[in-house]
Structures are given as structure tokens and as C-alpha cells.
Amino acid sequence: MIWQLWVAIGVVAAALLLFAVTRMRHAQHVFDDITHVERPATAAHVDELAHRRSHRPAPDSARHRKHG
């Protein structure tokens, strides 16, 4: 009966190890994308962000001044 416990522990450990490896590979990919120096910066992404911010509706300032 004790071997079943060790098998269960082994399966859980293997699953956790597989999960950790996949997360670390994804993190390495993201890190490589961030630190990739040779890639030219695109201004389109910045322009899109500015465009979305300029078209965002203004918050209702009167709503924030009410108390109670």
C-alpha cells in the first residue's frame, strides 16, 4: 500500500516539474522579446496607444465630489 503513495507523490512531482519548465520557457521567451536590441522600435504601437487615450471618454468629475 505504501508504494501507491510514492507513485502519487511521483506523479504530482512530475506534473509540478513539467508546469515549472513550461512557465520558465515562456518567461525566457518573454525576456528575450523584451531585451532584443536589434529589433527597431515601431512607432505604430505608440500612436495606437495615444489614439485610444485621446478617444477615451472623460470621467464624470461631479460623481467623484459627492460625499455620502
PDB file of N, CA, C and O in Angstrom:
ATOM      1  N   MET A   1       0.810  -1.202   0.000  1.00  0.00           N
ATOM      2  CA  MET A   1       0.000   0.000   0.000  1.00  0.00           C
ATOM      3  C   MET A   1       0.854   1.267   0.000  1.00  0.00           C
ATOM      4  O   MET A   1       0.424   2.293  -0.527  1.00  0.00           O
ATOM      5  N   ILE A   2       2.046   1.216   0.577  1.00  0.00           N
ATOM      6  CA  ILE A   2       2.876   2.416   0.646  1.00  0.00           C
ATOM      7  C   ILE A   2       3.404   2.798  -0.730  1.00  0.00           C
ATOM      8  O   ILE A   2       3.687   3.969  -0.980  1.00  0.00           O
ATOM      9  N   TRP A   3       3.540   1.814  -1.633  1.00  0.00           N
ATOM     10  CA  TRP A   3       4.050   2.132  -2.969  1.00  0.00           C
ATOM     11  C   TRP A   3       3.081   3.032  -3.725  1.00  0.00           C
ATOM     12  O   TRP A   3       3.503   3.810  -4.580  1.00  0.00           O
ATOM     13  N   GLN A   4       1.791   2.937  -3.423  1.00  0.00           N
ATOM     14  CA  GLN A   4       0.806   3.789  -4.087  1.00  0.00           C
ATOM     15  C   GLN A   4       0.999   5.253  -3.689  1.00  0.00           C
ATOM     16  O   GLN A   4       0.799   6.154  -4.504  1.00  0.00           O
ATOM     17  N   LEU A   5       1.378   5.479  -2.462  1.00  0.00           N
ATOM     18  CA  LEU A   5       1.659   6.831  -2.010  1.00  0.00           C
ATOM     19  C   LEU A   5       2.864   7.395  -2.753  1.00  0.00           C
ATOM     20  O   LEU A   5       2.851   8.550  -3.179  1.00  0.00           O
ATOM     21  N   TRP A   6       3.914   6.573  -2.911  1.00  0.00           N
ATOM     22  CA  TRP A   6       5.099   7.033  -3.623  1.00  0.00           C
ATOM     23  C   TRP A   6       4.810   7.276  -5.089  1.00  0.00           C
ATOM     24  O   TRP A   6       5.368   8.200  -5.681  1.00  0.00           O
ATOM     25  N   VAL A   7       3.951   6.468  -5.688  1.00  0.00           N
ATOM     26  CA  VAL A   7       3.556   6.681  -7.084  1.00  0.00           C
ATOM     27  C   VAL A   7       2.791   7.995  -7.210  1.00  0.00           C
ATOM     28  O   VAL A   7       3.029   8.763  -8.143  1.00  0.00           O
ATOM     29  N   ALA A   8       1.881   8.257  -6.287  1.00  0.00           N
ATOM     30  CA  ALA A   8       1.113   9.507  -6.308  1.00  0.00           C
ATOM     31  C   ALA A   8       2.038  10.706  -6.113  1.00  0.00           C
ATOM     32  O   ALA A   8       1.879  11.723  -6.790  1.00  0.00           O
ATOM     33  N   ILE A   9       2.995  10.601  -5.204  1.00  0.00           N
ATOM     34  CA  ILE A   9       3.947  11.688  -4.981  1.00  0.00           C
ATOM     35  C   ILE A   9       4.789  11.913  -6.236  1.00  0.00           C
ATOM     36  O   ILE A   9       5.057  13.054  -6.613  1.00  0.00           O
ATOM     37  N   GLY A  10       5.201  10.826  -6.875  1.00  0.00           N
ATOM     38  CA  GLY A  10       5.983  10.934  -8.111  1.00  0.00           C
ATOM     39  C   GLY A  10       5.214  11.590  -9.235  1.00  0.00           C
ATOM     40  O   GLY A  10       5.770  12.404  -9.973  1.00  0.00           O
ATOM     41  N   VAL A  11       3.951  11.251  -9.379  1.00  0.00           N
ATOM     42  CA  VAL A  11       3.119  11.843 -10.432  1.00  0.00           C
ATOM     43  C   VAL A  11       2.922  13.332 -10.167  1.00  0.00           C
ATOM     44  O   VAL A  11       3.014  14.141 -11.091  1.00  0.00           O
ATOM     45  N   VAL A  12       2.656  13.695  -8.936  1.00  0.00           N
ATOM     46  CA  VAL A  12       2.472  15.110  -8.590  1.00  0.00           C
ATOM     47  C   VAL A  12       3.775  15.873  -8.803  1.00  0.00           C
ATOM     48  O   VAL A  12       3.759  16.989  -9.324  1.00  0.00           O
ATOM     49  N   ALA A  13       4.903  15.284  -8.406  1.00  0.00           N
ATOM     50  CA  ALA A  13       6.194  15.950  -8.595  1.00  0.00           C
ATOM     51  C   ALA A  13       6.498  16.126 -10.077  1.00  0.00           C
ATOM     52  O   ALA A  13       7.004  17.173 -10.480  1.00  0.00           O
ATOM     53  N   ALA A  14       6.197  15.120 -10.892  1.00  0.00           N
ATOM     54  CA  ALA A  14       6.437  15.226 -12.337  1.00  0.00           C
ATOM     55  C   ALA A  14       5.550  16.301 -12.951  1.00  0.00           C
ATOM     56  O   ALA A  14       5.998  17.056 -13.814  1.00  0.00           O
ATOM     57  N   ALA A  15       4.303  16.376 -12.515  1.00  0.00           N
ATOM     58  CA  ALA A  15       3.394  17.396 -13.042  1.00  0.00           C
ATOM     59  C   ALA A  15       3.867  18.801 -12.652  1.00  0.00           C
ATOM     60  O   ALA A  15       3.835  19.716 -13.475  1.00  0.00           O
ATOM     61  N   LEU A  16       4.301  18.972 -11.415  1.00  0.00           N
ATOM     62  CA  LEU A  16       4.812  20.277 -10.984  1.00  0.00           C
ATOM     63  C   LEU A  16       6.085  20.646 -11.734  1.00  0.00           C
ATOM     64  O   LEU A  16       6.274  21.807 -12.097  1.00  0.00           O
ATOM     65  N   LEU A  17       6.947  19.685 -11.966  1.00  0.00           N
ATOM     66  CA  LEU A  17       8.173  19.941 -12.709  1.00  0.00           C
ATOM     67  C   LEU A  17       7.869  20.329 -14.150  1.00  0.00           C
ATOM     68  O   LEU A  17       8.483  21.251 -14.687  1.00  0.00           O
ATOM     69  N   LEU A  18       6.936  19.640 -14.772  1.00  0.00           N
ATOM     70  CA  LEU A  18       6.532  19.972 -16.143  1.00  0.00           C
ATOM     71  C   LEU A  18       5.926  21.368 -16.206  1.00  0.00           C
ATOM     72  O   LEU A  18       6.214  22.130 -17.128  1.00  0.00           O
ATOM     73  N   PHE A  19       5.096  21.701 -15.237  1.00  0.00           N
ATOM     74  CA  PHE A  19       4.496  23.031 -15.184  1.00  0.00           C
ATOM     75  C   PHE A  19       5.566  24.108 -15.016  1.00  0.00           C
ATOM     76  O   PHE A  19       5.522  25.140 -15.685  1.00  0.00           O
ATOM     77  N   ALA A  20       6.522  23.870 -14.126  1.00  0.00           N
ATOM     78  CA  ALA A  20       7.590  24.846 -13.883  1.00  0.00           C
ATOM     79  C   ALA A  20       8.455  25.032 -15.123  1.00  0.00           C
ATOM     80  O   ALA A  20       8.843  26.154 -15.447  1.00  0.00           O
ATOM     81  N   VAL A  21       8.759  23.944 -15.816  1.00  0.00           N
ATOM     82  CA  VAL A  21       9.577  24.041 -17.020  1.00  0.00           C
ATOM     83  C   VAL A  21       8.861  24.832 -18.105  1.00  0.00           C
ATOM     84  O   VAL A  21       9.480  25.668 -18.762  1.00  0.00           O
ATOM     85  N   THR A  22       7.580  24.587 -18.304  1.00  0.00           N
ATOM     86  CA  THR A  22       6.848  25.330 -19.336  1.00  0.00           C
ATOM     87  C   THR A  22       6.736  26.806 -18.978  1.00  0.00           C
ATOM     88  O   THR A  22       6.824  27.659 -19.861  1.00  0.00           O
ATOM     89  N   ARG A  23       6.545  27.121 -17.707  1.00  0.00           N
ATOM     90  CA  ARG A  23       6.479  28.532 -17.294  1.00  0.00           C
ATOM     91  C   ARG A  23       7.831  29.227 -17.469  1.00  0.00           C
ATOM     92  O   ARG A  23       7.883  30.385 -17.881  1.00  0.00           O
ATOM     93  N   MET A  24       8.912  28.533 -17.161  1.00  0.00           N
ATOM     94  CA  MET A  24      10.245  29.123 -17.310  1.00  0.00           C
ATOM     95  C   MET A  24      10.593  29.318 -18.788  1.00  0.00           C
ATOM     96  O   MET A  24      11.246  30.300 -19.141  1.00  0.00           O
ATOM     97  N   ARG A  25      10.171  28.409 -19.643  1.00  0.00           N
ATOM     98  CA  ARG A  25      10.429  28.579 -21.072  1.00  0.00           C
ATOM     99  C   ARG A  25       9.652  29.775 -21.604  1.00  0.00           C
ATOM    100  O   ARG A  25      10.163  30.533 -22.428  1.00  0.00           O
ATOM    101  N   HIS A  26       8.413  29.946 -21.133  1.00  0.00           N
ATOM    102  CA  HIS A  26       7.624  31.102 -21.557  1.00  0.00           C
ATOM    103  C   HIS A  26       8.267  32.390 -21.036  1.00  0.00           C
ATOM    104  O   HIS A  26       8.349  33.382 -21.760  1.00  0.00           O
ATOM    105  N   ALA A  27       8.719  32.371 -19.785  1.00  0.00           N
ATOM    106  CA  ALA A  27       9.365  33.555 -19.219  1.00  0.00           C
ATOM    107  C   ALA A  27      10.643  33.897 -19.980  1.00  0.00           C
ATOM    108  O   ALA A  27      10.938  35.073 -20.190  1.00  0.00           O
ATOM    109  N   GLN A  28      11.402  32.887 -20.396  1.00  0.00           N
ATOM    110  CA  GLN A  28      12.616  33.140 -21.166  1.00  0.00           C
ATOM    111  C   GLN A  28      12.271  33.754 -22.520  1.00  0.00           C
ATOM    112  O   GLN A  28      12.972  34.648 -22.995  1.00  0.00           O
ATOM    113  N   HIS A  29      11.203  33.280 -23.135  1.00  0.00           N
ATOM    114  CA  HIS A  29      10.770  33.831 -24.420  1.00  0.00           C
ATOM    115  C   HIS A  29      10.366  35.303 -24.273  1.00  0.00           C
ATOM    116  O   HIS A  29      10.738  36.137 -25.099  1.00  0.00           O
ATOM    117  N   VAL A  30       9.615  35.615 -23.232  1.00  0.00           N
ATOM    118  CA  VAL A  30       9.198  36.997 -22.987  1.00  0.00           C
ATOM    119  C   VAL A  30      10.416  37.869 -22.693  1.00  0.00           C
ATOM    120  O   VAL A  30      10.509  38.989 -23.195  1.00  0.00           O
ATOM    121  N   PHE A  31      11.339  37.374 -21.894  1.00  0.00           N
ATOM    122  CA  PHE A  31      12.549  38.126 -21.573  1.00  0.00           C
ATOM    123  C   PHE A  31      13.365  38.393 -22.832  1.00  0.00           C
ATOM    124  O   PHE A  31      13.879  39.496 -23.017  1.00  0.00           O
ATOM    125  N   ASP A  32      13.486  37.394 -23.695  1.00  0.00           N
ATOM    126  CA  ASP A  32      14.219  37.582 -24.943  1.00  0.00           C
ATOM    127  C   ASP A  32      13.542  38.621 -25.828  1.00  0.00           C
ATOM    128  O   ASP A  32      14.220  39.415 -26.480  1.00  0.00           O
ATOM    129  N   ASP A  33      12.211  38.625 -25.857  1.00  0.00           N
ATOM    130  CA  ASP A  33      11.496  39.628 -26.643  1.00  0.00           C
ATOM    131  C   ASP A  33      11.725  41.033 -26.093  1.00  0.00           C
ATOM    132  O   ASP A  33      11.861  41.984 -26.863  1.00  0.00           O
ATOM    133  N   ILE A  34      11.769  41.171 -24.780  1.00  0.00           N
ATOM    134  CA  ILE A  34      11.950  42.484 -24.175  1.00  0.00           C
ATOM    135  C   ILE A  34      13.364  42.998 -24.398  1.00  0.00           C
ATOM    136  O   ILE A  34      13.557  44.181 -24.679  1.00  0.00           O
ATOM    137  N   THR A  35      14.338  42.132 -24.276  1.00  0.00           N
ATOM    138  CA  THR A  35      15.736  42.562 -24.344  1.00  0.00           C
ATOM    139  C   THR A  35      16.340  42.464 -25.732  1.00  0.00           C
ATOM    140  O   THR A  35      17.544  42.667 -25.887  1.00  0.00           O
ATOM    141  N   HIS A  36      15.553  42.162 -26.735  1.00  0.00           N
ATOM    142  CA  HIS A  36      16.067  42.059 -28.101  1.00  0.00           C
ATOM    143  C   HIS A  36      16.387  43.459 -28.610  1.00  0.00           C
ATOM    144  O   HIS A  36      15.481  44.241 -28.898  1.00  0.00           O
ATOM    145  N   VAL A  37      17.686  43.777 -28.723  1.00  0.00           N
ATOM    146  CA  VAL A  37      18.121  45.139 -29.002  1.00  0.00           C
ATOM    147  C   VAL A  37      18.091  45.446 -30.495  1.00  0.00           C
ATOM    148  O   VAL A  37      17.839  46.590 -30.873  1.00  0.00           O
ATOM    149  N   GLU A  38      18.340  44.464 -31.350  1.00  0.00           N
ATOM    150  CA  GLU A  38      18.453  44.716 -32.780  1.00  0.00           C
ATOM    151  C   GLU A  38      17.118  45.070 -33.440  1.00  0.00           C
ATOM    152  O   GLU A  38      17.101  45.653 -34.524  1.00  0.00           O
ATOM    153  N   ARG A  39      16.024  44.729 -32.809  1.00  0.00           N
ATOM    154  CA  ARG A  39      14.713  44.985 -33.395  1.00  0.00           C
ATOM    155  C   ARG A  39      14.394  46.477 -33.337  1.00  0.00           C
ATOM    156  O   ARG A  39      14.482  47.080 -32.268  1.00  0.00           O
ATOM    157  N   PRO A  40      14.025  47.084 -34.466  1.00  0.00           N
ATOM    158  CA  PRO A  40      13.690  48.516 -34.437  1.00  0.00           C
ATOM    159  C   PRO A  40      12.359  48.745 -33.714  1.00  0.00           C
ATOM    160  O   PRO A  40      11.426  47.950 -33.822  1.00  0.00           O
ATOM    161  N   ALA A  41      12.304  49.830 -32.993  1.00  0.00           N
ATOM    162  CA  ALA A  41      11.075  50.182 -32.280  1.00  0.00           C
ATOM    163  C   ALA A  41      10.041  50.680 -33.279  1.00  0.00           C
ATOM    164  O   ALA A  41      10.359  51.474 -34.164  1.00  0.00           O
ATOM    165  N   THR A  42       8.827  50.222 -33.141  1.00  0.00           N
ATOM    166  CA  THR A  42       7.774  50.649 -34.055  1.00  0.00           C
ATOM    167  C   THR A  42       6.989  51.776 -33.423  1.00  0.00           C
ATOM    168  O   THR A  42       6.590  51.698 -32.261  1.00  0.00           O
ATOM    169  N   ALA A  43       6.774  52.811 -34.185  1.00  0.00           N
ATOM    170  CA  ALA A  43       6.023  53.964 -33.698  1.00  0.00           C
ATOM    171  C   ALA A  43       4.522  53.711 -33.813  1.00  0.00           C
ATOM    172  O   ALA A  43       3.728  54.448 -33.230  1.00  0.00           O
ATOM    173  N   ALA A  44       4.128  52.688 -34.548  1.00  0.00           N
ATOM    174  CA  ALA A  44       2.701  52.413 -34.729  1.00  0.00           C
ATOM    175  C   ALA A  44       2.048  52.042 -33.404  1.00  0.00           C
ATOM    176  O   ALA A  44       0.914  52.440 -33.137  1.00  0.00           O
ATOM    177  N   HIS A  45       2.751  51.290 -32.583  1.00  0.00           N
ATOM    178  CA  HIS A  45       2.187  50.896 -31.293  1.00  0.00           C
ATOM    179  C   HIS A  45       1.989  52.118 -30.403  1.00  0.00           C
ATOM    180  O   HIS A  45       0.968  52.220 -29.723  1.00  0.00           O
ATOM    181  N   VAL A  46       2.928  53.030 -30.393  1.00  0.00           N
ATOM    182  CA  VAL A  46       2.821  54.243 -29.584  1.00  0.00           C
ATOM    183  C   VAL A  46       1.677  55.113 -30.106  1.00  0.00           C
ATOM    184  O   VAL A  46       0.902  55.663 -29.323  1.00  0.00           O
ATOM    185  N   ASP A  47       1.578  55.231 -31.413  1.00  0.00           N
ATOM    186  CA  ASP A  47       0.499  56.035 -31.989  1.00  0.00           C
ATOM    187  C   ASP A  47      -0.862  55.437 -31.678  1.00  0.00           C
ATOM    188  O   ASP A  47      -1.817  56.170 -31.423  1.00  0.00           O
ATOM    189  N   GLU A  48      -0.960  54.121 -31.696  1.00  0.00           N
ATOM    190  CA  GLU A  48      -2.236  53.480 -31.387  1.00  0.00           C
ATOM    191  C   GLU A  48      -2.623  53.743 -29.941  1.00  0.00           C
ATOM    192  O   GLU A  48      -3.792  53.994 -29.646  1.00  0.00           O
ATOM    193  N   LEU A  49      -1.657  53.688 -29.043  1.00  0.00           N
ATOM    194  CA  LEU A  49      -1.933  53.960 -27.633  1.00  0.00           C
ATOM    195  C   LEU A  49      -2.390  55.403 -27.432  1.00  0.00           C
ATOM    196  O   LEU A  49      -3.338  55.650 -26.687  1.00  0.00           O
ATOM    197  N   ALA A  50      -1.732  56.354 -28.085  1.00  0.00           N
ATOM    198  CA  ALA A  50      -2.132  57.755 -27.981  1.00  0.00           C
ATOM    199  C   ALA A  50      -3.524  57.969 -28.570  1.00  0.00           C
ATOM    200  O   ALA A  50      -4.317  58.744 -28.036  1.00  0.00           O
ATOM    201  N   HIS A  51      -3.811  57.292 -29.653  1.00  0.00           N
ATOM    202  CA  HIS A  51      -5.128  57.421 -30.283  1.00  0.00           C
ATOM    203  C   HIS A  51      -6.221  56.901 -29.353  1.00  0.00           C
ATOM    204  O   HIS A  51      -7.262  57.540 -29.201  1.00  0.00           O
ATOM    205  N   ARG A  52      -5.993  55.750 -28.732  1.00  0.00           N
ATOM    206  CA  ARG A  52      -7.003  55.194 -27.819  1.00  0.00           C
ATOM    207  C   ARG A  52      -7.187  56.068 -26.585  1.00  0.00           C
ATOM    208  O   ARG A  52      -8.309  56.231 -26.104  1.00  0.00           O
ATOM    209  N   ARG A  53      -6.103  56.629 -26.072  1.00  0.00           N
ATOM    210  CA  ARG A  53      -6.220  57.507 -24.900  1.00  0.00           C
ATOM    211  C   ARG A  53      -6.964  58.788 -25.226  1.00  0.00           C
ATOM    212  O   ARG A  53      -7.710  59.293 -24.387  1.00  0.00           O
ATOM    213  N   SER A  54      -6.781  59.321 -26.414  1.00  0.00           N
ATOM    214  CA  SER A  54      -7.450  60.568 -26.765  1.00  0.00           C
ATOM    215  C   SER A  54      -8.949  60.362 -26.986  1.00  0.00           C
ATOM    216  O   SER A  54      -9.731  61.301 -26.831  1.00  0.00           O
ATOM    217  N   HIS A  55      -9.349  59.160 -27.341  1.00  0.00           N
ATOM    218  CA  HIS A  55     -10.772  58.888 -27.582  1.00  0.00           C
ATOM    219  C   HIS A  55     -11.468  58.244 -26.389  1.00  0.00           C
ATOM    220  O   HIS A  55     -12.618  57.819 -26.499  1.00  0.00           O
ATOM    221  N   ARG A  56     -10.793  58.167 -25.267  1.00  0.00           N
ATOM    222  CA  ARG A  56     -11.401  57.607 -24.071  1.00  0.00           C
ATOM    223  C   ARG A  56     -12.356  58.643 -23.484  1.00  0.00           C
ATOM    224  O   ARG A  56     -11.995  59.817 -23.395  1.00  0.00           O
ATOM    225  N   PRO A  57     -13.555  58.247 -23.084  1.00  0.00           N
ATOM    226  CA  PRO A  57     -14.482  59.238 -22.508  1.00  0.00           C
ATOM    227  C   PRO A  57     -13.956  59.787 -21.187  1.00  0.00           C
ATOM    228  O   PRO A  57     -13.335  59.071 -20.401  1.00  0.00           O
ATOM    229  N   ALA A  58     -14.214  61.057 -20.962  1.00  0.00           N
ATOM    230  CA  ALA A  58     -13.763  61.717 -19.738  1.00  0.00           C
ATOM    231  C   ALA A  58     -14.592  61.204 -18.562  1.00  0.00           C
ATOM    232  O   ALA A  58     -15.797  60.997 -18.700  1.00  0.00           O
ATOM    233  N   PRO A  59     -13.961  61.000 -17.414  1.00  0.00           N
ATOM    234  CA  PRO A  59     -14.721  60.546 -16.245  1.00  0.00           C
ATOM    235  C   PRO A  59     -15.645  61.657 -15.746  1.00  0.00           C
ATOM    236  O   PRO A  59     -15.353  62.842 -15.904  1.00  0.00           O
ATOM    237  N   ASP A  60     -16.737  61.262 -15.156  1.00  0.00           N
ATOM    238  CA  ASP A  60     -17.694  62.221 -14.616  1.00  0.00           C
ATOM    239  C   ASP A  60     -17.120  62.789 -13.319  1.00  0.00           C
ATOM    240  O   ASP A  60     -17.122  62.114 -12.290  1.00  0.00           O
ATOM    241  N   SER A  61     -16.630  64.029 -13.366  1.00  0.00           N
ATOM    242  CA  SER A  61     -15.950  64.616 -12.203  1.00  0.00           C
ATOM    243  C   SER A  61     -16.947  64.943 -11.075  1.00  0.00           C
ATOM    244  O   SER A  61     -16.569  64.938  -9.903  1.00  0.00           O
ATOM    245  N   ALA A  62     -18.208  65.226 -11.417  1.00  0.00           N
ATOM    246  CA  ALA A  62     -19.197  65.541 -10.370  1.00  0.00           C
ATOM    247  C   ALA A  62     -19.480  64.318  -9.527  1.00  0.00           C
ATOM    248  O   ALA A  62     -19.794  64.449  -8.344  1.00  0.00           O
ATOM    249  N   ARG A  63     -19.379  63.157 -10.090  1.00  0.00           N
ATOM    250  CA  ARG A  63     -19.652  61.923  -9.358  1.00  0.00           C
ATOM    251  C   ARG A  63     -18.601  61.716  -8.259  1.00  0.00           C
ATOM    252  O   ARG A  63     -18.907  61.128  -7.221  1.00  0.00           O
ATOM    253  N   HIS A  64     -17.398  62.181  -8.468  1.00  0.00           N
ATOM    254  CA  HIS A  64     -16.331  61.963  -7.504  1.00  0.00           C
ATOM    255  C   HIS A  64     -16.375  62.976  -6.362  1.00  0.00           C
ATOM    256  O   HIS A  64     -15.733  62.761  -5.334  1.00  0.00           O
ATOM    257  N   ARG A  65     -17.105  64.059  -6.514  1.00  0.00           N
ATOM    258  CA  ARG A  65     -17.138  65.084  -5.470  1.00  0.00           C
ATOM    259  C   ARG A  65     -18.216  64.844  -4.424  1.00  0.00           C
ATOM    260  O   ARG A  65     -18.179  65.445  -3.351  1.00  0.00           O
ATOM    261  N   LYS A  66     -19.158  63.988  -4.717  1.00  0.00           N
ATOM    262  CA  LYS A  66     -20.251  63.756  -3.762  1.00  0.00           C
ATOM    263  C   LYS A  66     -19.771  62.948  -2.572  1.00  0.00           C
ATOM    264  O   LYS A  66     -18.950  62.041  -2.707  1.00  0.00           O
ATOM    265  N   HIS A  67     -20.288  63.286  -1.419  1.00  0.00           N
ATOM    266  CA  HIS A  67     -19.968  62.553  -0.195  1.00  0.00           C
ATOM    267  C   HIS A  67     -21.264  62.013   0.381  1.00  0.00           C
ATOM    268  O   HIS A  67     -22.207  62.754   0.657  1.00  0.00           O
ATOM    269  N   GLY A  68     -21.281  60.683   0.556  1.00  0.00           N
ATOM    270  CA  GLY A  68     -22.417  60.053   1.178  1.00  0.00           C
ATOM    271  C   GLY A  68     -23.523  59.922   0.282  1.00  0.00           C
ATOM    272  O   GLY A  68     -24.570  59.402   0.666  1.00  0.00           O
TER     273      GLY A  68
END
